Amino acid sequence: MEHKDYAYPVSMGHGFTQKGITKREYFAAMAMQGLCANTDFTNANSVRISELSYELSDAMIAESEKETTK
């Protein structure tokens, strides 16, 4: 995984970087918050909400990669 794949990398100096969570994990967490706050998903299975969160995250990453290659 490259440095750019982390949500909040922090350079600690001397070539060491604290990587933190990945962009995929960060986007999935944000998507999960939205899904859980949506009353249409209040009875949804937690596994399905997790799956949807990562699907949305992957779609966002794919779309952002299209933008950087233009």
N, C-alpha and C positions, 0 to 999 in steps of 0.2 A: 504494500500500500504506500502510495506516495504522500509526501508532506501535505500536498494540496487536498488530500482526501479526508483530512481531519477538520472538525468544525472550529475548534479554537486552539490551534497549536501555539505554544509559547516557547520562544527561544530562551534557553537557560544559559547560553554562552558556552564557549569551549566546544562547540559542535553538538551539544546536547539539546534536544527538543522534547518538551513535555507534550505528548500528542493529544491526550484527552480522548473524547469520543469521536467517532467517525461522522462524516456528514450524513451518511445513510442512517445511522442511529439517531442523530439530531433531528433530521427531517421526519423520521418515523415517530419520534416522541411528540413532535409538534402535530403531526397528523392524528396521532392517538388522542391527544388532548381535544382536538376538534371533534373527532368521532364520539368521544365519551361525553362531550358537552351537547351533542346533537340528540334531541329527544327521540328521533327516529331510531337511534341505536341503543336505547336504554335496556332493551331486552336481548341485545346481541350477545352471542357467545364471545368470551374473552379471546379465544383462539382466533376467531374470525376477525375481530377488531385488530388483533396483532397482524394478521395476514394483510388486511386492507391497509394498515399503516405502512407496512413495508412495500406494498404495491405502489402506494402513493409516493413514497420516498424514492423508489427506483424510477418512477416516471419523472419525478422532478429532476433527478440527477441526469437522466437521459436527455431531457429537454435542455438542461443547462449545458450539457456537452455539445449539443447541436449549436447553441449560441456561441460557444467559444471557438468553433471550427469555421464560422462564417468569415 
